[in-house]
Amino acid sequence: FYAAFVRFAWPLTGRSEEMRIIDAALSAADMPGIVVSGAAGVGKSRIARDALSAAARRGHEVRWAVGTSAARTLPLGAFAAWAPSAVADQLELVRGVVDSLTSTPPGTTVVLGVDDAHLLDDLSAFVLHQIVQRRAAKVVLTVRDGEPVSTAVQELWKSGQFDRLDLQPLSRNET
């Protein structure tokens, strides 16, 4: 007996205004990106992923990383997939990660999504600082309300002039 399983992707509903806000932040020449904050379960990750999917459909290169409590104990834990192998020097390692995350064909913009940015280690936050300072990519960060956010991550969105979207739960009608 063979059973085929089909995974359904539910459409994102009730968030068209929020998607417009994210798109505007990613399209603005003078803005490095946006921070999407909200309570656990409000849909931060989902809206960020959908925003990156929309950016990919418009021809942008997209990257997705996730901060986790386990990865927080490792330098560059969230960006391990982009780390060059056999590099011992930390500065060279950071350069390699930045280059891997932002390399694209000429004329193509990278949109980098970092889910649960409040869980990033300091070296990962430094990588993001470098990307923002170089204007090497547009950035979408998600941050959970009520969780401690490292100074390095706070400095990133405060000094980088990021837009901020405080995501609220959907209303009963929207749900």
C-alpha positions, -999 to 999 in steps of 0.1 A, spaced: 0 0 0 14 34 -10 0 65 4 9 99 -10 9 128 15 2 162 2 13 191 23 -11 220 20 2 256 22 -25 277 38 -27 311 23 -17 341 44 -49 360 52 -56 391 72 -21 405 68 -22 424 36 -15 458 53 14 443 72 28 427 40 26 462 24 46 477 53 73 450 50 74 454 12 78 492 16 106 488 41 124 464 18 119 487 -12 130 519 5 165 529 -7 173 546 26 162 518 49 181 486 56 151 466 65 124 459 91 120 444 125 88 424 130 80 420 167 52 404 185 40 378 210 47 341 206 24 326 181 12 358 165 27 349 131 60 367 129 78 338 113 50 332 88 48 368 76 86 370 74 87 339 53 59 351 30 77 384 26 108 366 15 88 345 -9 73 376 -24 109 391 -27 121 359 -44 92 362 -69 103 397 -77 138 384 -86 156 390 -53 180 364 -38 167 354 -4 184 338 26 168 325 57 184 319 91 169 311 125 182 320 159 179 292 184 189 287 220 212 258 209 228 279 182 233 308 206 260 289 224 281 287 191 298 317 175 280 323 142 256 295 151 226 308 131 249 313 101 268 280 103 255 270 68 273 299 53 306 296 72 336 287 51 354 255 61 389 253 74 391 290 85 405 295 120 408 333 121 375 348 134 378 379 113 382 358 81 353 336 92 331 367 96 342 379 61 335 345 47 300 344 62 292 379 50 304 371 15 284 338 14 252 355 26 254 384 2 270 371 -30 247 374 -59 249 382 -96 254 419 -104 222 439 -101 205 414 -78 195 423 -42 198 399 -13 170 398 12 181 382 44 155 369 69 165 362 105 139 345 126 141 349 164 169 374 161 167 378 199 184 344 201 215 354 181 250 351 195 271 383 194 292 372 165 261 365 144 248 400 154 282 414 143 277 397 109 244 414 106 259 448 115 285 443 87 258 435 62 237 465 72 267 489 72 278 477 38 242 479 25 249 444 11 214 431 18 180 441 29 171 425 63 139 412 79 143 404 116 117 388 138 119 393 176 96 379 202 80 403 227 90 398 263 122 380 255 156 395 264 173 410 234 211 413 234 225 448 232 242 438 199 209 430 183 192 461 197 220 483 184 215 467 150 180 480 145 184 512 164 215 524 147 205 510 113 173 530 111 152 499 106 114 502 103 95 483 129 62 464 127 46 454 159 25 425 148 -8 421 166 -30 390 168 -56 387 141 -91 399 151 -119 374 154 -133 383 120 -98 380 104 -93 346 120 
